[in-house]
Amino acid sequence: MKTKKPSRIKYWIIILIGYVAIFLIGFFIPIAYDNVTHKDTQTDMVADNVSSSSNHKQKSESKSATTKKATKSTKSQATTKTSQIEVIAGETGYAIATKYGLSVDELQALNPEVDVNNLREGEMLTVK
């Protein structure tokens, strides 16, 4: 008894469908995972922004014109205020920069002696 061979077109269509399915899974799974894992940090950042903007509005309404000059000097000092953090195992320069609202280039500019692309555990970084 002779077995029937599948046609070549059916074979290649099945192979093509398999590759497309693997591509789609590989493309969309990381996106979905990223959305699920970063959901908490996004809501925390939104809550922080809302509370800081409401605090800023209350402060600006209560100050008079004579204290606004003093406020400008205080704000310029507040924006230049920096702090030191210690790198934890597994942290990347990008993760640290986004955590503190900086770009990777700004983080590198604040830490010229450190390569933010190759961070080691225990290194000290300056952040705003």
C-alpha positions, 0 to 999 in steps of 0.5 A: 500500500502506497502512502500519500505524500502531503502537497508541498504547498500545504507543508510550506503553509503550515511552516509559515503559520508556525513561524508567524505564530512564534513571532507574534508570541515573541513580540507581544508577550514582553509587551504584555509582561511589561505593562503588567509589571510596571503598572504599580510604578506608573500609578505611584508616579501619577499619584506623586505628580498630582500631589506635588502639583496640588502642593505647588498651587497651594504654596503659590497662592499663599505667597505675596509678591515680596516673598516671590524673590526669595522663592526664586532663589530657593527653587534654584537651590532645590533644583540643584540639590542632589543626593547619593544612592547606592547601586543595588545588584541587578539595577541598570542605569536606565532603571535608576534614571527613570526612577529619579525622573532623569534621562540616562544622559543626565545621569551620566552627566551627574556621574562623569566618573562612572559608566552608567551602562556597566554599573556594579553593586555598591557603586555610589551615584549622584541623582537629583 
